[in-house]
């Protein structure tokens, strides 16, 4: 078996024709749907970027044990497991967070990897005296402050070296992927993970793709802050048009991959997986961004399409099985006959491909460390908040005390205690460090905390746009009970239940836990 795993970042379902989106033309994604099974109830797990990737590698949730951070020394990794059984794994990525303090240990699990430079605030181009006057003329200061202490400043510098279509990191990722395929397509038993940071913000696409999504003339406005919408209608449409153009570029290059598989007759023995890590609010619910607010469907309900040559009958089919990001780890291992480690808490989606009418999980649980816990059965979703998200009481469990852009502070480390570990640390004790109120729980929010807080329940069938929360205590209680069972299966620390006010009376003895997936 050969597997190509395409992971885009921040690819919204609403931007894909296969999911009913009309704002962007996506002929390639839609074309792939004719060969693949489309998963209609696929959800995130841990959020955002690196926590989601830890879920992918380990096959289990991690957001109740620590914030954004590296792969832990005791963690399983699908890439490492494949490597140990001589299944070759290669990563192509322009995701700069792998090369920050809080993203270590992921890319080195692969046999080989290629890092494409230039995305977002990647410290790539060195420019001592940038053209500030020209930058002021080009960029809107609402998105691009003219000070070096802003990470957005580096993005302007990087763009000085990104001119033609082929200069953009996304196209470079696909070019690198095609080099791998040219060199290895006739070999067997390999995994190519082709990971593109696009269409993550900033929404910077080649001019070629702006023709159909013409943004208003003016200064560059393509990197919305994670704040409530305050722009005028024209500026809102400009930002959305820039996102649409970037999605169109992703679709076009994905189409080149489909062409490659057609040309070289690879469909009969090559699996192709297409998904994302999370979505992005583009003014829906009067918000930009993700994770500061409730994890609305635009953020948490994500696309997944799988072509598995072992199940040709699934081409063009859809499934309502409830699945999550964590399920991709055992699915990838299963494609190559590799064992799933006992620490995983997820399902091989081959079971769903074999029986599309299967229900999958009975609950999907997701969230950010220290934020609300999302829980859905596919028909309803509950965002459960603590009474006060600033309150002390949570602890971080780790052997890699690093945040997104730096190490844990000395103040944090002074609170460290030794914990005996959990059911996924393989008998290894870990540091237990107090989660201080001013620590970066949601690091990509420019130091801002959670907002628009308050527990709420939505009916996803009757109110898919989530405009009106409902009062249905029995439904909320059922979702919480199932959520608690999942937390127990993940050996969630005791203080988490207290901090969130989750009713201990609904908790189940370990030996009586039922399957939740």
C-alpha positions in Angstrom: 0.0 0.0 0.0 1.0 3.6 -0.7 -0.6 6.4 1.2 -0.8 10.1 0.4 -2.1 12.2 3.3 -2.9 15.8 2.3 -3.4 18.1 5.3 -4.5 21.6 4.7 -4.7 24.1 7.6 -7.9 26.1 8.3 -9.8 24.6 5.3 -13.5 25.3 6.0 -16.2 22.9 4.9 -18.3 25.9 3.8 -15.6 26.7 1.2 -15.9 23.3 -0.5 -18.5 22.4 -3.1 -18.7 18.8 -1.9 -20.0 20.1 1.4 -22.5 22.5 -0.2 -20.3 25.5 -0.2 -21.0 28.1 -2.9 -18.6 30.9 -1.9 -15.6 29.2 -3.7 -15.5 27.1 -6.8 -13.6 23.9 -5.8 -13.7 21.6 -8.9 -10.8 19.5 -7.7 -12.1 18.8 -4.2 -15.5 18.0 -5.8 -13.8 15.7 -8.3 -12.0 13.8 -5.6 -15.4 13.2 -3.9 -16.4 11.1 -6.8 -13.5 8.7 -6.0 -13.7 9.0 -2.2 -15.9 8.5 0.7 -17.1 11.9 2.2 -17.4 12.0 6.0 -20.3 14.3 6.9 -19.8 14.3 10.7 -16.1 14.6 11.2 -14.9 16.8 14.1 -11.7 18.1 15.6 -10.1 16.9 18.8 -7.5 19.0 20.6 -7.1 22.6 19.3 -5.5 24.4 17.6 -2.5 23.6 15.3 0.1 21.6 17.3 -2.4 20.0 19.8 -4.3 18.8 16.7 -1.1 17.3 15.3 -0.4 15.6 18.6 -3.8 14.0 18.3 -3.0 12.9 14.8 0.3 11.3 15.8 -0.9 9.6 19.0 -4.5 8.7 18.3 -5.8 10.3 21.5 -6.9 13.6 22.9 -4.3 15.7 24.8 -6.0 19.0 25.6 -7.0 18.0 29.2 -3.4 17.4 30.1 -1.5 20.3 28.7 -1.5 23.3 26.4 0.1 23.7 23.0 3.5 21.9 23.1 5.9 19.4 21.6 5.4 15.7 21.1 6.2 14.2 24.4 9.0 11.6 24.9 6.5 8.9 25.8 4.1 9.7 22.9 3.3 7.3 20.2 3.6 8.6 16.6 2.1 7.0 13.5 5.2 8.0 11.5 7.6 6.5 14.1 5.5 3.2 14.2 5.6 3.0 10.4 9.3 3.7 10.3 10.0 0.9 12.8 8.3 -1.6 10.6 10.2 -0.4 7.5 7.3 1.5 6.0 8.9 4.6 4.6 7.4 7.9 5.8 8.2 11.4 4.3 6.8 14.8 5.4 6.6 17.8 3.2 5.4 20.9 5.1 5.6 24.7 5.3 4.1 24.7 8.8 6.6 26.9 10.7 5.3 25.9 14.1 7.2 22.6 13.8 10.3 24.7 14.2 9.3 26.7 17.2 9.8 25.7 20.9 6.3 24.3 21.1 6.4 22.2 18.0 9.4 20.0 18.4 9.6 16.3 17.9 6.9 15.9 15.2 8.8 16.1 11.9 11.8 14.1 13.2 9.5 11.0 13.6 9.5 10.6 9.8 12.2 8.9 7.8 12.8 12.2 5.9 11.2 15.6 5.7 11.3 18.8 3.6 10.6 22.1 5.2 9.4 24.8 2.9 10.1 28.4 4.1 8.1 31.6 4.0 4.7 31.1 5.6 3.2 33.5 8.0 5.9 35.0 10.3 8.6 32.4 9.5 12.0 34.1 10.3 13.1 33.4 6.7 14.2 36.6 4.9 16.8 38.7 6.7 16.3 42.4 5.9 18.0 45.0 8.1 16.5 48.0 6.4 13.1 47.1 5.0 11.2 49.6 2.8 9.0 51.0 5.5 7.5 53.8 3.4 6.4 51.3 0.7 5.1 48.9 3.4 2.9 51.7 4.7 1.5 52.3 1.3 0.9 48.6 0.6 -0.4 47.2 3.9 -3.4 48.2 6.1 -2.1 48.9 9.6 -5.1 47.2 11.1 -3.5 43.9 10.1 0.1 44.9 9.7 1.7 47.1 12.4 4.9 48.8 11.2 7.0 47.7 14.2 9.4 44.8 14.3 8.1 43.6 17.6 5.0 42.4 15.7 5.3 39.0 14.2 3.3 40.3 11.2 6.2 42.6 10.3 8.2 39.5 9.2 5.4 38.4 6.9 5.8 41.7 5.0 9.5 41.1 4.7 9.0 37.5 3.5 6.6 38.7 0.8 9.4 40.7 -0.8 10.8 37.3 -2.0 7.4 35.9 -3.0 6.5 37.2 -6.4 5.5 34.5 -8.9 3.1 31.6 -8.4 6.0 29.2 -8.0 7.5 31.3 -5.2 4.5 30.7 -2.8 5.0 28.1 -0.1 1.9 26.2 -1.0 2.9 25.5 -4.6 6.4 24.7 -3.4 5.0 22.1 -1.1 3.2 20.4 -4.0 6.4 20.7 -6.1 8.3 18.9 -3.4 5.6 16.3 -3.2 5.8 15.6 -6.9 9.5 15.2 -6.6 8.9 12.5 -4.0 6.4 10.8 -6.3 8.6 11.0 -9.3 11.4 9.3 -7.3 9.2 6.7 -5.5 5.9 6.1 -7.2 7.0 2.6 -8.4 8.1 1.6 -4.9 5.6 0.1 -2.4 4.9 0.6 1.3 5.3 4.3 1.9 3.5 7.3 3.3 3.8 10.8 1.9 2.3 13.4 4.3 1.8 16.6 2.2 1.0 19.3 4.6 0.2 22.9 3.5 -0.3 25.8 5.9 -2.7 27.3 3.4 -5.5 28.5 3.6 -4.4 29.6 7.1 -4.1 33.3 7.5 -2.6 35.5 6.2 -4.7 34.9 3.1 -1.9 35.6 0.6 -2.6 34.0 -2.8 -1.1 34.6 -6.2 -2.9 37.1 -8.4 -4.0 34.3 -10.7 -6.5 33.2 -8.2 -8.0 36.6 -7.3 -9.7 37.0 -10.7 -12.9 35.3 -9.6 -12.8 36.7 -6.0 -11.9 40.3 -6.6 -11.1 42.0 -3.4 -11.7 45.7 -3.1 -8.8 47.9 -4.2 -6.8 49.3 -1.4 -4.2 48.3 1.1 -3.6 44.6 1.9 -6.2 43.4 4.4 -5.8 39.6 4.7 -4.8 38.7 8.3 -7.8 39.3 10.6 -7.1 39.4 14.3 -9.0 37.0 16.5 -11.5 39.6 17.6 -15.2 40.6 17.1 -16.1 41.9 13.7 -15.7 45.7 13.6 -15.0 46.2 9.9 -17.4 47.8 7.4 -19.1 45.5 4.8 -16.7 46.2 2.1 -13.7 45.3 4.3 -15.4 42.1 5.4 -15.9 41.1 1.8 -12.3 41.9 1.0 -11.0 39.6 3.7 -13.4 36.8 2.7 -12.4 37.3 -1.0 -8.8 36.9 0.0 -9.6 33.6 1.8 -11.6 32.4 -1.2 -8.7 33.1 -3.5 -6.3 31.1 -1.3 -8.8 28.2 -1.1 -9.0 28.3 -4.9 -5.2 28.0 -5.1 -5.3 25.0 -2.7 -8.0 23.3 -4.9 -6.0 23.9 -8.1 -2.9 22.3 -6.7 -4.8 19.4 -5.2 -6.2 19.0 -8.7 -2.6 18.6 -10.1 -2.1 15.8 -7.6 -5.3 14.1 -8.9 -4.0 14.5 -12.4 -0.7 12.8 -11.3 -2.5 9.8 -9.9 -4.5 9.6 -13.1 -1.5 9.8 -15.4 0.5 7.2 -13.5 -2.4 4.8 -12.8 -1.9 4.9 -9.0 -5.5 4.7 -7.8 -5.7 0.9 -7.5 -2.9 0.7 -4.9 -2.6 4.2 -3.4 -4.8 5.6 -0.6 -5.5 9.3 -0.6 -6.7 11.2 2.5 -7.8 14.8 2.5 -8.6 16.8 5.6 -7.7 19.8 7.8 -6.9 20.5 11.5 -9.7 23.0 12.2 -11.8 25.7 10.5 -11.8 29.5 10.8 -14.6 32.0 11.4 -14.8 34.6 8.6 -17.3 37.0 10.4 -19.8 34.3 11.2 -21.2 34.8 14.7 -19.6 38.3 14.5 -16.1 36.8 15.0 -12.8 36.4 13.2 -10.6 33.5 14.0 -10.9 30.5 16.3 -10.8 29.2 19.8 -11.3 32.5 21.8 -15.0 32.1 21.3 -17.1 28.9 21.4 -15.9 26.3 18.9 -18.7 26.9 16.5 -19.3 24.4 13.7 -17.2 26.6 11.3 -14.2 25.8 13.6 -14.9 22.3 14.9 -16.8 20.5 12.1 -14.2 19.8 9.5 -13.9 18.0 6.1 -12.6 14.5 5.6 -12.5 12.5 2.4 -10.8 9.1 2.0 -10.0 7.0 -1.0 -9.0 3.5 0.1 -8.4 1.1 -2.8 -9.4 -1.8 -0.6 -13.0 -0.4 -0.7 -13.7 0.6 -4.3 -17.4 0.5 -3.7 -17.2 3.6 -1.5 -16.3 5.9 -4.4 -18.8 8.8 -4.4 -20.5 7.6 -1.2 -21.1 9.6 2.0 -21.3 8.5 5.7 -22.9 10.0 8.7 -20.5 8.2 11.1 -19.3 10.4 13.9 -15.5 10.6 13.6 -12.6 12.8 14.9 -9.1 13.8 14.1 -7.7 11.2 16.4 -9.1 8.4 14.2 -6.6 9.1 11.4 -3.8 7.6 13.4 -5.1 4.0 13.5 -6.5 4.5 10.0 -3.1 5.3 8.6 -1.5 2.4 10.5 -4.2 0.0 9.3 -3.5 0.9 5.7 0.0 -0.5 6.2 -0.7 -3.4 8.5 0.9 -1.7 11.5 -0.3 -2.4 15.0 -2.2 0.2 16.9 -0.7 0.9 20.3 -2.8 0.3 23.4 -2.6 4.0 24.4 -4.7 5.1 21.4 -8.3 6.0 22.0 -9.6 6.0 18.4 -11.0 3.9 15.6 -9.6 2.7 12.3 -11.9 4.3 9.7 -11.7 1.2 7.6 -14.5 0.0 9.7 -16.7 2.9 8.4 -15.5 2.4 4.9 -16.5 -1.2 5.1 -19.9 -0.3 6.6 -20.8 3.3 5.6 -24.0 3.1 7.7 -22.0 2.6 10.9 -22.6 5.2 13.6 -19.0 5.6 14.6 -18.6 7.2 18.0 -21.5 8.2 20.2 -19.8 11.4 21.2 -17.0 13.6 19.9 -15.1 15.6 22.6 -12.9 18.5 21.7 -11.3 21.7 23.0 -8.4 23.9 24.0 -6.5 23.5 27.3 -8.3 25.8 29.8 -11.1 26.6 27.4 -14.6 25.2 27.0 -15.1 21.6 26.4 -17.0 20.9 23.2 -19.1 17.7 23.0 -21.4 16.6 20.2 -23.3 13.5 19.1 -23.8 15.0 15.7 -27.3 16.1 16.4 -26.6 18.5 19.3 -23.5 20.2 20.5 -22.7 21.5 24.0 -20.0 24.0 24.8 -19.3 23.5 28.5 -17.5 26.4 30.2 -16.0 26.5 33.7 -17.5 29.1 36.0 -14.3 31.2 35.6 -11.7 30.4 33.0 -9.2 32.6 34.8 -9.5 30.6 38.0 -6.5 28.7 39.3 -6.6 24.9 39.7 -5.5 23.4 36.4 -2.1 21.8 36.0 0.0 21.0 32.9 1.5 17.5 32.7 4.7 17.3 30.6 8.3 16.3 30.2 8.7 19.0 27.6 7.9 22.3 29.4 7.7 24.6 26.3 5.0 26.9 25.1 4.4 27.9 21.5 7.2 30.5 21.3 9.3 29.9 24.4 10.0 27.8 27.4 7.9 27.6 30.5 8.8 30.6 32.8 10.8 30.2 35.9 7.7 31.2 37.8 5.8 28.3 36.3 8.6 25.9 36.8 8.8 26.7 40.5 5.3 25.2 40.9 6.5 21.8 39.4 5.8 18.6 41.2 6.4 15.0 40.1 3.3 13.1 39.1 3.3 9.3 38.7 2.0 9.7 35.2 -1.1 8.5 33.3 -2.3 5.6 31.1 -0.4 7.0 28.1 2.9 7.8 29.7 4.0 4.1 29.8 5.0 4.1 33.5 7.0 7.3 33.1 6.4 10.0 35.8 5.9 13.5 34.5 6.1 17.1 35.8 2.9 18.6 37.1 3.1 22.4 36.7 0.4 24.9 37.8 -1.4 26.5 34.9 -1.0 30.1 36.0 -3.7 32.7 35.0 -1.3 34.7 32.9 0.3 31.7 31.1 -0.4 31.4 27.3 -3.3 28.9 27.2 -4.3 30.1 23.8 -0.9 31.3 22.5 -1.9 32.4 19.0 -4.4 34.9 20.3 -1.8 37.7 20.7 -2.1 37.4 24.5 -5.9 37.7 24.5 -8.0 35.3 26.6 -11.3 33.7 26.0 -14.4 35.8 25.2 -18.1 35.3 24.5 -18.1 32.7 27.3 -20.9 30.8 28.9 -22.2 27.3 28.5 -24.6 26.8 25.6 -26.4 24.0 23.8 -27.4 24.0 20.1 -29.7 21.8 18.0 -27.5 21.1 14.9 -30.4 19.6 12.9 -33.0 22.4 13.5 -30.5 25.2 13.8 -27.4 24.4 11.8 -26.3 28.0 11.7 -26.3 28.0 15.6 -28.3 31.2 15.9 -30.4 30.2 19.0 -29.1 28.2 21.9 -31.7 25.8 23.4 -32.7 24.9 26.9 -32.8 21.1 27.1 -31.4 19.8 30.4 -31.8 16.1 29.5 -29.9 16.4 26.3 -27.1 18.4 28.0 -26.9 15.8 30.8 -26.6 13.0 28.2 -23.8 14.8 26.4 -22.0 15.5 29.6 -22.2 11.9 30.8 -20.8 10.6 27.5 -18.1 13.3 27.6 -17.1 12.3 31.1 -16.7 8.7 30.0 -14.3 9.9 27.3 -12.4 11.9 29.8 -12.0 8.9 32.0 -10.8 6.8 29.1 -8.1 9.4 28.6 -7.1 9.3 32.3 -8.0 12.9 32.8 -6.6 14.5 35.9 -8.9 14.8 38.9 -8.7 18.5 39.1 -10.1 18.9 35.6 -13.5 17.6 36.7 -13.5 20.0 39.7 -12.4 23.0 37.7 -15.1 22.4 35.1 -17.8 21.6 37.6 -18.5 18.2 36.0 -20.7 16.1 38.2 -18.7 13.4 39.9 -21.9 11.3 40.4 -22.1 10.6 36.6 -18.6 9.2 36.5 -18.2 5.5 35.9 -15.9 3.1 37.6 -12.9 2.3 35.3 -13.9 -1.4 34.9 -17.4 -0.4 33.9 -16.5 2.0 31.1 -18.3 1.4 27.9 -16.9 2.0 24.4 -17.4 5.6 23.2 -16.0 4.9 19.7 
